[in-house]
Amino acid sequence: MEKNAKIYIAGHHGLVGSNIMKKLREKGYTNVIGKTRQELDLTNQDAVNAFFDVERPEYVVLAAAKVGGILANNSYPADFIMKNLQIQCNVIDAAYRTGVKKLLFLGSSCIYPRMCPQPIKEEYLLTGELEKTNEAYALAKISGLKMCYFYKKQYGANFISVMPTNLYGPGDNFGLTNSHVLPALLRKMHEAKESGADKVEIWGTGKPLREFLYIEDMADGCVFLLENYDGADFVNLGTGKELTIRELAELIKKVVGYQGELYFNSDKPDGTPRKLLDVSKMKRMGWTYKVELEDGIRRTYRWFLENQNHLVMK
């Protein structure tokens, strides 16, 4: 990509989009643009088409999405499938219609079957049933990556897709009702430490295994793909390492300095039992992550402490 090429980040205020924008600028790209939700409603096809007709971006990163954890996904499935499909259809088609040179679509590892062989290779997509608690979101994301594949197949559009594992880091959503497990646990333990609470409740048994990728590593991997990959098949992005939710909770407890008890409420859902990505394709291309989990959690907690008074947390 030329350093002065116009690059549009859809979702540039979100955790993913903001970090990709930051990484691109760090690497010397000088014309990286974004629009707020107020400036451009990506669910409105006419508005999206008008934006692409006027701005004519040469490259697009589609990081905009309606996201949330188990509770949000399970409570609002119609919202999750409808809004994500609208965003993806509008942006991908407008990018093709206006001759965008390359588009990067960001998916989610929840696209894979619930009982997938581990570690999860890209070719395991659509080989089994999805996890019911986030089925609507997963179906939308599968549709997005398949759109990119079919636009490439039918029209020759250079649209690629990446499947990041669970992401975390500074700027994350720390809400208790609509966030993912790592930031939710971090906030819970911080507040329990501050209040002197003797225990923290954690949903599920603590047995599910999860993989986590620091947000700056995610951005680095995405820019690497923009610069180096033009394949039709999507690519997993992660660390290739996993730990149980119980081990994660113990690690966060250590970082936060919480002294109380961890109570695992087995009446609450666990979600997918295991979700470890096979990241050998990225390794073969020459990319690997840099930030280990404990270091990443420490950086995230430091950011949380510095910014908690300004965060809107539900």
C-alpha atoms as a printed R data frame, in Angstrom:
    type eleno elety resid chain resno       x       y      z
1   ATOM     1    CA   MET     A     1   0.000   0.000  0.000
2   ATOM     2    CA   GLU     A     2   1.209   3.498 -0.776
3   ATOM     3    CA   LYS     A     3   1.851   5.570  2.351
4   ATOM     4    CA   ASN     A     4  -0.499   8.324  1.140
5   ATOM     5    CA   ALA     A     5  -3.316   5.968  0.021
6   ATOM     6    CA   LYS     A     6  -6.730   6.775  1.477
7   ATOM     7    CA   ILE     A     7  -7.576   4.055  4.024
8   ATOM     8    CA   TYR     A     8 -11.045   4.007  5.574
9   ATOM     9    CA   ILE     A     9 -11.467   2.311  8.953
10  ATOM    10    CA   ALA     A    10 -15.124   1.407  9.521
11  ATOM    11    CA   GLY     A    11 -15.502   1.341 13.287
12  ATOM    12    CA   HIS     A    12 -12.458   3.483 14.058
13  ATOM    13    CA   HIS     A    13 -13.696   4.402 17.553
14  ATOM    14    CA   GLY     A    14 -14.004   0.758 18.651
15  ATOM    15    CA   LEU     A    15 -11.285  -1.266 20.324
16  ATOM    16    CA   VAL     A    16 -10.310  -3.038 17.106
17  ATOM    17    CA   GLY     A    17 -10.638  -0.170 14.648
18  ATOM    18    CA   SER     A    18  -8.886   2.429 16.817
19  ATOM    19    CA   ASN     A    19  -5.864   0.187 17.290
20  ATOM    20    CA   ILE     A    20  -5.612  -0.641 13.582
21  ATOM    21    CA   MET     A    21  -5.801   3.098 12.819
22  ATOM    22    CA   LYS     A    22  -3.084   3.773 15.388
23  ATOM    23    CA   LYS     A    23  -0.850   1.015 13.968
24  ATOM    24    CA   LEU     A    24  -1.267   2.261 10.393
25  ATOM    25    CA   ARG     A    25  -0.296   5.777 11.436
26  ATOM    26    CA   GLU     A    26   2.700   4.439 13.374
27  ATOM    27    CA   LYS     A    27   3.838   2.716 10.180
28  ATOM    28    CA   GLY     A    28   3.701   5.975  8.224
29  ATOM    29    CA   TYR     A    29   0.304   5.858  6.519
30  ATOM    30    CA   THR     A    30  -0.781   9.488  6.339
31  ATOM    31    CA   ASN     A    31  -4.344   9.365  4.983
32  ATOM    32    CA   VAL     A    32  -6.255   7.106  7.373
33  ATOM    33    CA   ILE     A    33  -9.858   8.241  7.846
34  ATOM    34    CA   GLY     A    34 -12.880   7.293  9.926
35  ATOM    35    CA   LYS     A    35 -16.440   8.432 10.538
36  ATOM    36    CA   THR     A    36 -18.300   8.386 13.837
37  ATOM    37    CA   ARG     A    37 -21.661   6.652 14.142
38  ATOM    38    CA   GLN     A    38 -23.276  10.087 14.208
39  ATOM    39    CA   GLU     A    39 -21.537  11.103 10.987
40  ATOM    40    CA   LEU     A    40 -22.233   7.854  9.127
41  ATOM    41    CA   ASP     A    41 -24.814   5.202 10.004
42  ATOM    42    CA   LEU     A    42 -23.360   2.031  8.486
43  ATOM    43    CA   THR     A    43 -26.739   0.276  8.694
44  ATOM    44    CA   ASN     A    44 -28.132   2.849  6.230
45  ATOM    45    CA   GLN     A    45 -27.351   1.702  2.694
46  ATOM    46    CA   ASP     A    46 -27.989   5.061  1.042
47  ATOM    47    CA   ALA     A    47 -25.704   6.837  3.512
48  ATOM    48    CA   VAL     A    48 -22.928   4.265  3.015
49  ATOM    49    CA   ASN     A    49 -23.176   4.487 -0.775
50  ATOM    50    CA   ALA     A    50 -23.056   8.283 -0.648
51  ATOM    51    CA   PHE     A    51 -19.962   8.181  1.586
52  ATOM    52    CA   PHE     A    52 -18.102   5.820 -0.760
53  ATOM    53    CA   ASP     A    53 -19.110   7.833 -3.833
54  ATOM    54    CA   VAL     A    54 -17.696  11.028 -2.310
55  ATOM    55    CA   GLU     A    55 -14.661   9.785 -0.355
56  ATOM    56    CA   ARG     A    56 -13.503   7.009 -2.723
57  ATOM    57    CA   PRO     A    57 -11.233   5.184 -0.236
58  ATOM    58    CA   GLU     A    58  -8.601   2.955 -1.826
59  ATOM    59    CA   TYR     A    59  -8.425   0.545  1.107
60  ATOM    60    CA   VAL     A    60 -11.068  -0.421  3.670
61  ATOM    61    CA   VAL     A    61 -10.856  -2.117  7.058
62  ATOM    62    CA   LEU     A    62 -14.286  -3.374  8.129
63  ATOM    63    CA   ALA     A    63 -13.988  -3.435 11.925
64  ATOM    64    CA   ALA     A    64 -17.434  -2.003 12.683
65  ATOM    65    CA   ALA     A    65 -19.806  -4.434 14.382
66  ATOM    66    CA   LYS     A    66 -22.376  -4.787 17.118
67  ATOM    67    CA   VAL     A    67 -20.522  -6.836 19.751
68  ATOM    68    CA   GLY     A    68 -21.006  -8.176 23.264
69  ATOM    69    CA   GLY     A    69 -20.473 -11.127 25.597
70  ATOM    70    CA   ILE     A    70 -22.659 -14.156 26.378
71  ATOM    71    CA   LEU     A    71 -25.386 -12.176 28.123
72  ATOM    72    CA   ALA     A    72 -25.777  -9.577 25.367
73  ATOM    73    CA   ASN     A    73 -25.619 -12.139 22.549
74  ATOM    74    CA   ASN     A    74 -28.150 -14.398 24.221
75  ATOM    75    CA   SER     A    75 -30.530 -11.553 25.096
76  ATOM    76    CA   TYR     A    76 -30.593  -9.638 21.794
77  ATOM    77    CA   PRO     A    77 -30.014 -12.177 18.966
78  ATOM    78    CA   ALA     A    78 -32.232 -10.360 16.431
79  ATOM    79    CA   ASP     A    79 -30.268  -7.134 16.952
80  ATOM    80    CA   PHE     A    80 -26.943  -8.947 16.592
81  ATOM    81    CA   ILE     A    81 -27.767 -10.672 13.315
82  ATOM    82    CA   MET     A    82 -29.654  -7.777 11.709
83  ATOM    83    CA   LYS     A    83 -27.292  -4.913 12.493
84  ATOM    84    CA   ASN     A    84 -24.147  -6.868 11.636
85  ATOM    85    CA   LEU     A    85 -25.582  -8.112  8.346
86  ATOM    86    CA   GLN     A    86 -26.649  -4.584  7.415
87  ATOM    87    CA   ILE     A    87 -23.209  -3.130  8.150
88  ATOM    88    CA   GLN     A    88 -21.377  -5.860  6.254
89  ATOM    89    CA   CYS     A    89 -23.628  -5.911  3.190
90  ATOM    90    CA   ASN     A    90 -23.558  -2.131  2.862
91  ATOM    91    CA   VAL     A    91 -19.800  -1.658  3.253
92  ATOM    92    CA   ILE     A    92 -18.641  -4.694  1.245
93  ATOM    93    CA   ASP     A    93 -20.907  -3.951 -1.722
94  ATOM    94    CA   ALA     A    94 -20.079  -0.226 -1.731
95  ATOM    95    CA   ALA     A    95 -16.369  -1.089 -1.635
96  ATOM    96    CA   TYR     A    96 -16.769  -3.333 -4.677
97  ATOM    97    CA   ARG     A    97 -18.947  -0.849 -6.549
98  ATOM    98    CA   THR     A    98 -16.452   2.016 -6.102
99  ATOM    99    CA   GLY     A    99 -13.358  -0.028 -6.978
100 ATOM   100    CA   VAL     A   100 -11.674  -0.320 -3.585
101 ATOM   101    CA   LYS     A   101  -8.230  -1.900 -4.078
102 ATOM   102    CA   LYS     A   102  -8.389  -4.042 -0.966
103 ATOM   103    CA   LEU     A   103 -10.784  -4.689  1.907
104 ATOM   104    CA   LEU     A   104 -10.000  -6.430  5.195
105 ATOM   105    CA   PHE     A   105 -12.996  -7.930  7.018
106 ATOM   106    CA   LEU     A   106 -12.693  -8.807 10.703
107 ATOM   107    CA   GLY     A   107 -14.596 -11.819 11.906
108 ATOM   108    CA   SER     A   108 -14.637 -13.635 15.238
109 ATOM   109    CA   SER     A   109 -13.543 -17.067 16.407
110 ATOM   110    CA   CYS     A   110 -17.142 -17.762 17.478
111 ATOM   111    CA   ILE     A   111 -17.829 -18.614 13.803
112 ATOM   112    CA   TYR     A   112 -16.499 -22.107 14.401
113 ATOM   113    CA   PRO     A   113 -18.592 -25.109 15.507
114 ATOM   114    CA   ARG     A   114 -19.173 -25.446 19.242
115 ATOM   115    CA   MET     A   115 -17.522 -28.884 19.450
116 ATOM   116    CA   CYS     A   116 -14.722 -28.172 17.001
117 ATOM   117    CA   PRO     A   117 -11.527 -30.268 16.882
118 ATOM   118    CA   GLN     A   118  -8.687 -28.395 18.575
119 ATOM   119    CA   PRO     A   119  -6.688 -26.397 17.719
120 ATOM   120    CA   ILE     A   120  -9.160 -24.945 15.228
121 ATOM   121    CA   LYS     A   121  -8.003 -24.862 11.618
122 ATOM   122    CA   GLU     A   122  -9.606 -22.490  9.132
123 ATOM   123    CA   GLU     A   123 -11.081 -25.393  7.161
124 ATOM   124    CA   TYR     A   124 -13.242 -26.461 10.147
125 ATOM   125    CA   LEU     A   125 -15.719 -23.683  9.353
126 ATOM   126    CA   LEU     A   126 -19.295 -24.975  8.842
127 ATOM   127    CA   THR     A   127 -18.454 -28.548  9.865
128 ATOM   128    CA   GLY     A   128 -20.771 -28.598 12.912
129 ATOM   129    CA   GLU     A   129 -23.349 -26.771 15.018
130 ATOM   130    CA   LEU     A   130 -22.606 -23.314 16.410
131 ATOM   131    CA   GLU     A   131 -22.656 -22.317 20.086
132 ATOM   132    CA   LYS     A   132 -26.289 -21.348 20.759
133 ATOM   133    CA   THR     A   133 -25.497 -18.397 23.057
134 ATOM   134    CA   ASN     A   134 -23.862 -16.427 20.222
135 ATOM   135    CA   GLU     A   135 -25.336 -18.121 17.149
136 ATOM   136    CA   ALA     A   136 -26.837 -14.931 15.711
137 ATOM   137    CA   TYR     A   137 -23.541 -13.021 15.847
138 ATOM   138    CA   ALA     A   138 -21.630 -16.006 14.460
139 ATOM   139    CA   LEU     A   139 -24.010 -16.388 11.511
140 ATOM   140    CA   ALA     A   140 -23.587 -12.719 10.652
141 ATOM   141    CA   LYS     A   141 -19.797 -12.996 10.770
142 ATOM   142    CA   ILE     A   142 -19.807 -16.166  8.666
143 ATOM   143    CA   SER     A   143 -21.912 -14.313  6.093
144 ATOM   144    CA   GLY     A   144 -19.393 -11.452  6.045
145 ATOM   145    CA   LEU     A   145 -16.370 -13.607  5.360
146 ATOM   146    CA   LYS     A   146 -18.301 -15.609  2.761
147 ATOM   147    CA   MET     A   147 -19.320 -12.353  1.057
148 ATOM   148    CA   CYS     A   148 -15.649 -11.405  0.779
149 ATOM   149    CA   TYR     A   149 -14.853 -14.859 -0.613
150 ATOM   150    CA   PHE     A   150 -17.665 -14.760 -3.181
151 ATOM   151    CA   TYR     A   151 -16.946 -11.176 -4.286
152 ATOM   152    CA   LYS     A   152 -13.376 -12.297 -4.912
153 ATOM   153    CA   LYS     A   153 -14.552 -15.446 -6.717
154 ATOM   154    CA   GLN     A   154 -17.157 -13.751 -8.931
155 ATOM   155    CA   TYR     A   155 -15.689 -10.287 -9.443
156 ATOM   156    CA   GLY     A   156 -11.994 -10.673 -8.602
157 ATOM   157    CA   ALA     A   157 -12.297  -8.172 -5.756
158 ATOM   158    CA   ASN     A   158  -9.297  -8.212 -3.413
159 ATOM   159    CA   PHE     A   159 -11.348  -8.723 -0.250
160 ATOM   160    CA   ILE     A   160  -9.667 -10.695  2.539
161 ATOM   161    CA   SER     A   161 -10.850 -11.817  5.980
162 ATOM   162    CA   VAL     A   162  -9.150 -12.382  9.323
163 ATOM   163    CA   MET     A   163 -10.512 -14.291 12.335
164 ATOM   164    CA   PRO     A   164  -9.050 -12.909 15.569
165 ATOM   165    CA   THR     A   165  -9.305 -14.841 18.808
166 ATOM   166    CA   ASN     A   166 -10.595 -13.190 22.024
167 ATOM   167    CA   LEU     A   167  -9.170  -9.674 22.193
168 ATOM   168    CA   TYR     A   168  -8.399  -7.467 25.186
169 ATOM   169    CA   GLY     A   169  -6.408  -4.403 26.116
170 ATOM   170    CA   PRO     A   170  -6.510  -0.661 26.836
171 ATOM   171    CA   GLY     A   171  -9.748   0.898 25.590
172 ATOM   172    CA   ASP     A   172 -11.785  -2.263 26.139
173 ATOM   173    CA   ASN     A   173 -15.426  -2.312 27.252
174 ATOM   174    CA   PHE     A   174 -15.530  -2.884 31.022
175 ATOM   175    CA   GLY     A   175 -19.332  -3.054 31.389
176 ATOM   176    CA   LEU     A   176 -20.643  -5.946 33.471
177 ATOM   177    CA   THR     A   177 -23.692  -6.645 31.288
178 ATOM   178    CA   ASN     A   178 -22.234  -6.243 27.802
179 ATOM   179    CA   SER     A   179 -18.483  -6.924 27.940
180 ATOM   180    CA   HIS     A   180 -16.291  -9.957 27.366
181 ATOM   181    CA   VAL     A   181 -14.906 -12.157 30.106
182 ATOM   182    CA   LEU     A   182 -11.447 -10.664 30.663
183 ATOM   183    CA   PRO     A   183 -12.397  -6.978 31.120
184 ATOM   184    CA   ALA     A   184 -15.508  -7.971 33.108
185 ATOM   185    CA   LEU     A   185 -13.415 -10.035 35.532
186 ATOM   186    CA   LEU     A   186 -10.822  -7.302 35.812
187 ATOM   187    CA   ARG     A   187 -13.443  -4.743 36.758
188 ATOM   188    CA   LYS     A   188 -15.224  -7.133 39.133
189 ATOM   189    CA   MET     A   189 -12.031  -7.892 41.037
190 ATOM   190    CA   HIS     A   190 -10.951  -4.276 41.148
191 ATOM   191    CA   GLU     A   191 -14.309  -3.228 42.626
192 ATOM   192    CA   ALA     A   192 -14.255  -6.151 45.072
193 ATOM   193    CA   LYS     A   193 -10.760  -5.118 46.173
194 ATOM   194    CA   GLU     A   194 -11.867  -1.501 46.614
195 ATOM   195    CA   SER     A   195 -15.006  -2.423 48.573
196 ATOM   196    CA   GLY     A   196 -13.395  -5.148 50.649
197 ATOM   197    CA   ALA     A   197 -15.812  -7.808 49.351
198 ATOM   198    CA   ASP     A   198 -14.909 -11.306 50.503
199 ATOM   199    CA   LYS     A   199 -15.785 -13.038 47.218
200 ATOM   200    CA   VAL     A   200 -16.305 -12.473 43.493
201 ATOM   201    CA   GLU     A   201 -18.899 -14.411 41.502
202 ATOM   202    CA   ILE     A   202 -17.805 -15.794 38.131
203 ATOM   203    CA   TRP     A   203 -20.254 -17.295 35.659
204 ATOM   204    CA   GLY     A   204 -19.905 -21.002 34.896
205 ATOM   205    CA   THR     A   205 -17.635 -23.755 36.144
206 ATOM   206    CA   GLY     A   206 -14.319 -22.105 35.281
207 ATOM   207    CA   LYS     A   207 -13.423 -25.096 33.095
208 ATOM   208    CA   PRO     A   208 -13.808 -23.692 29.554
209 ATOM   209    CA   LEU     A   209 -10.517 -22.990 27.798
210 ATOM   210    CA   ARG     A   210  -9.890 -19.665 26.102
211 ATOM   211    CA   GLU     A   211  -7.177 -17.927 24.082
212 ATOM   212    CA   PHE     A   212  -6.505 -14.183 24.358
213 ATOM   213    CA   LEU     A   213  -4.666 -11.782 22.048
214 ATOM   214    CA   TYR     A   214  -3.485  -8.342 23.160
215 ATOM   215    CA   ILE     A   215  -5.124  -5.637 21.094
216 ATOM   216    CA   GLU     A   216  -1.876  -4.088 19.818
217 ATOM   217    CA   ASP     A   217  -0.759  -7.498 18.545
218 ATOM   218    CA   MET     A   218  -4.120  -7.849 16.771
219 ATOM   219    CA   ALA     A   219  -3.582  -4.500 15.033
220 ATOM   220    CA   ASP     A   220  -0.061  -5.465 14.031
221 ATOM   221    CA   GLY     A   221  -1.330  -8.740 12.558
222 ATOM   222    CA   CYS     A   222  -4.089  -6.996 10.600
223 ATOM   223    CA   VAL     A   223  -1.704  -4.452  9.081
224 ATOM   224    CA   PHE     A   224   0.657  -7.315  8.227
225 ATOM   225    CA   LEU     A   225  -2.176  -8.971  6.262
226 ATOM   226    CA   LEU     A   226  -3.101  -5.728  4.504
227 ATOM   227    CA   GLU     A   227   0.491  -5.395  3.356
228 ATOM   228    CA   ASN     A   228   1.264  -9.049  2.584
229 ATOM   229    CA   TYR     A   229  -1.811 -11.238  1.968
230 ATOM   230    CA   ASP     A   230  -4.177 -11.471 -0.994
231 ATOM   231    CA   GLY     A   231  -5.511 -15.009 -0.594
232 ATOM   232    CA   ALA     A   232  -9.140 -16.072 -0.975
233 ATOM   233    CA   ASP     A   233  -9.201 -18.024  2.284
234 ATOM   234    CA   PHE     A   234  -9.597 -16.294  5.634
235 ATOM   235    CA   VAL     A   235  -6.802 -16.417  8.228
236 ATOM   236    CA   ASN     A   236  -6.839 -17.137 11.967
237 ATOM   237    CA   LEU     A   237  -5.157 -14.555 14.197
238 ATOM   238    CA   GLY     A   238  -4.167 -15.480 17.743
239 ATOM   239    CA   THR     A   239  -1.427 -16.741 20.043
240 ATOM   240    CA   GLY     A   240  -1.954 -20.499 19.810
241 ATOM   241    CA   LYS     A   241  -1.962 -20.606 23.640
242 ATOM   242    CA   GLU     A   242  -4.902 -21.222 25.984
243 ATOM   243    CA   LEU     A   243  -5.861 -21.346 29.658
244 ATOM   244    CA   THR     A   244  -9.011 -22.138 31.637
245 ATOM   245    CA   ILE     A   245 -11.370 -19.404 32.800
246 ATOM   246    CA   ARG     A   246 -10.362 -20.387 36.351
247 ATOM   247    CA   GLU     A   247  -6.682 -19.860 35.491
248 ATOM   248    CA   LEU     A   248  -7.556 -16.553 33.848
249 ATOM   249    CA   ALA     A   249  -9.457 -15.460 36.962
250 ATOM   250    CA   GLU     A   250  -6.522 -16.410 39.203
251 ATOM   251    CA   LEU     A   251  -4.143 -14.448 36.958
252 ATOM   252    CA   ILE     A   252  -6.372 -11.352 37.036
253 ATOM   253    CA   LYS     A   253  -6.733 -11.732 40.809
254 ATOM   254    CA   LYS     A   254  -2.929 -11.707 41.077
255 ATOM   255    CA   VAL     A   255  -2.518  -8.647 38.833
256 ATOM   256    CA   VAL     A   256  -5.275  -6.671 40.598
257 ATOM   257    CA   GLY     A   257  -4.113  -7.718 44.054
258 ATOM   258    CA   TYR     A   258  -7.517  -8.989 45.172
259 ATOM   259    CA   GLN     A   259  -7.324 -11.124 48.316
260 ATOM   260    CA   GLY     A   260 -10.854 -12.610 48.450
261 ATOM   261    CA   GLU     A   261 -12.435 -15.834 47.224
262 ATOM   262    CA   LEU     A   262 -13.484 -16.725 43.667
263 ATOM   263    CA   TYR     A   263 -16.981 -18.264 43.502
264 ATOM   264    CA   PHE     A   264 -17.808 -20.117 40.288
265 ATOM   265    CA   ASN     A   265 -21.581 -20.161 39.743
266 ATOM   266    CA   SER     A   266 -22.201 -23.384 37.803
267 ATOM   267    CA   ASP     A   267 -25.883 -22.462 37.350
268 ATOM   268    CA   LYS     A   268 -24.733 -19.896 34.777
269 ATOM   269    CA   PRO     A   269 -23.700 -20.889 31.211
270 ATOM   270    CA   ASP     A   270 -20.126 -21.784 30.329
271 ATOM   271    CA   GLY     A   271 -20.351 -21.071 26.625
272 ATOM   272    CA   THR     A   272 -18.152 -23.008 24.207
273 ATOM   273    CA   PRO     A   273 -16.000 -25.578 26.073
274 ATOM   274    CA   ARG     A   274 -12.778 -24.815 24.201
275 ATOM   275    CA   LYS     A   275 -11.734 -22.375 21.506
276 ATOM   276    CA   LEU     A   276  -8.060 -22.466 20.519
277 ATOM   277    CA   LEU     A   277  -7.097 -21.253 17.063
278 ATOM   278    CA   ASP     A   278  -4.545 -22.967 14.856
279 ATOM   279    CA   VAL     A   279  -2.342 -20.015 13.896
280 ATOM   280    CA   SER     A   280   0.147 -21.935 11.747
281 ATOM   281    CA   LYS     A   281  -0.908 -20.079  8.572
282 ATOM   282    CA   MET     A   282   0.141 -16.714 10.063
283 ATOM   283    CA   LYS     A   283   3.376 -18.229 11.387
284 ATOM   284    CA   ARG     A   284   4.217 -19.579  7.937
285 ATOM   285    CA   MET     A   285   3.745 -16.062  6.554
286 ATOM   286    CA   GLY     A   286   6.237 -14.783  9.135
287 ATOM   287    CA   TRP     A   287   4.006 -13.174 11.767
288 ATOM   288    CA   THR     A   288   3.619 -14.006 15.453
289 ATOM   289    CA   TYR     A   289   2.325 -12.196 18.561
290 ATOM   290    CA   LYS     A   290   4.621 -10.360 21.000
291 ATOM   291    CA   VAL     A   291   2.753  -9.591 24.269
292 ATOM   292    CA   GLU     A   292   2.289 -12.426 26.762
293 ATOM   293    CA   LEU     A   293  -0.998 -12.603 28.681
294 ATOM   294    CA   GLU     A   294   0.141 -11.515 32.160
295 ATOM   295    CA   ASP     A   295   2.028  -8.537 30.724
296 ATOM   296    CA   GLY     A   296  -1.013  -7.616 28.626
297 ATOM   297    CA   ILE     A   297  -3.346  -7.819 31.634
298 ATOM   298    CA   ARG     A   298  -0.980  -5.584 33.625
299 ATOM   299    CA   ARG     A   299  -0.960  -3.008 30.830
300 ATOM   300    CA   THR     A   300  -4.762  -3.201 30.600
301 ATOM   301    CA   TYR     A   301  -5.236  -2.798 34.359
302 ATOM   302    CA   ARG     A   302  -2.875   0.164 34.415
303 ATOM   303    CA   TRP     A   303  -4.945   1.798 31.672
304 ATOM   304    CA   PHE     A   304  -8.180   0.991 33.539
305 ATOM   305    CA   LEU     A   305  -6.884   2.638 36.715
306 ATOM   306    CA   GLU     A   306  -5.844   5.746 34.809
307 ATOM   307    CA   ASN     A   307  -9.158   6.043 32.918
308 ATOM   308    CA   GLN     A   308 -11.877   4.522 35.109
309 ATOM   309    CA   ASN     A   309 -13.321   7.905 36.112
310 ATOM   310    CA   HIS     A   310 -14.024   8.681 32.437
311 ATOM   311    CA   LEU     A   311 -15.433   5.287 31.406
312 ATOM   312    CA   VAL     A   312 -19.120   4.689 30.798
313 ATOM   313    CA   MET     A   313 -19.669   1.288 32.381
314 ATOM   314    CA   LYS     A   314 -23.032  -0.474 32.517
